[in-house]
Amino acid sequence: MTFYFIFFAIFMLLFEFGIMRVKAYFYLMNFFWGRALWDFFIACMCISSQAIPAMEITAAIVFLIATIVLGLISCCFRKEEKLRIDEDLAKMEKLWEERMSKLQKAKEAAIAA
C-alpha cells in the first residue's frame, strides 16, 4: 500500500503545481467535489488494511475532514469554480493548439526536406 500512497502523493503534487497534462487527464480533480471524492478514496485506503497504524488513522481523519471541507466549498462557490475551470480549459486549449501548430510545421518541414 505504501507504493500507492507515494504514487498518489506525486500525482497530487503534479496536479497542485498546475501541470496542464495532469489537469487534462484527471479532469474531475479540477473541481472541489472531485477533490473531495479523491480525499475520501485516500481515507478509505488508509483504513482498509488489516493492521492499521496510528499514522494511517491520523491521515484518514485528516482526509475525511478535507472531504467535508471541500464538499462545503463546492456547494458554496459553484459559480466561481465554474469560471475558474472555464479559464483553465481555455488555457489548455490554447496550449494544445500551439503544440499542434508546432508539430504541423515540423511535419511540413520534414516533408519538404
N, C-alpha and C positions, 0 to 999 in steps of 0.2 A: 504494500500500500504506500510505503514511503516514496517509491518511484513516482507514483501517480501524483502525490502531493507536490513533489518537486516539479514535475511536468506542468501541473496546473498553476503553480506559482509563477513559473516562467511565462506561461500563457497570459496570466493576469497582468504581469508586468509589461509585456509587449502591448497588450491592449491599453493599459493606462498610459503608456508613453505615446499613444496615438499612432501606432503603426497602421497605415491605411489598409494594408493587405489583411491584417488580422481583423480589423473592423469590418471589412467586407465579407470575409469568410464566416465570421461568427456574428452575424448581424443582430441577433437578439440581445447581445451584450451592449448594444448602443442604448438600449432602453433601461430605465431603472427597474422595471418589472423583470426584465431578463437577467439583470444582475442579482435581483432578489431570488429568482429561481436557481441561479448558479450557486449563490451562497447557501441556499437550502440544500442543494445537492452535496456541496462540500461538507456541510454539517452532518448530513446523513452518512456520508463516507467516514467521517471521524468517529461516529458512534456505532458503526456497523461491524467492527472487528469483535472477536470473541473476548479478548482481554483488552480492556480499554484503559490506557494510561491516563493519568491525571492531566497531562498536557493536552491530549486529544479532547477530553471533556471540556477543558477551558476553551479550546479552539472552537468546539461545537457550539458552546454558549455564545461566543463572540459572533460566529457566523449566523446563528439564529437571531441574535439581536440585530445584526446587519440586515437580515432578511426582512424583519419587521420595519426597520427604519427606511429601507429602500422601497418597500411596498407603500409606505405612507407618502414618501416623496413622489413616487409615481402617481399616486392619486391626487396629490395637491398641485403638482406642477406639470400636468399633462400637456397643456398648450405650449409652455416654454420648452418642454422636452421635444415636442414635435418640431418646433422651429430650429432647435439645435441639431436635430437629426437631419432635417432638410438641408441645412448648411453643410453638414458633414458629407451628405450624399452628393451635393453639388461639387465639393472639393474632390471627392473620389472620382466623380465622372470626368471632371476637368483633367485630373491626373491621368486617368485611363486614356482619354483622348490624346493627350500629349505623348504618352508612351506609344500608342498605336500609330500616331503620325511619324514618330521617330523610326519605328520598326518598318513602316511602309517606305520611308525614304531610304533606309538601309537596304531594303529588299530591292527597290528600284535601282539603287547604285550598284548592287551586286549583279543584277541582270544586265545592266548597261556595260559593265566591265568585262 
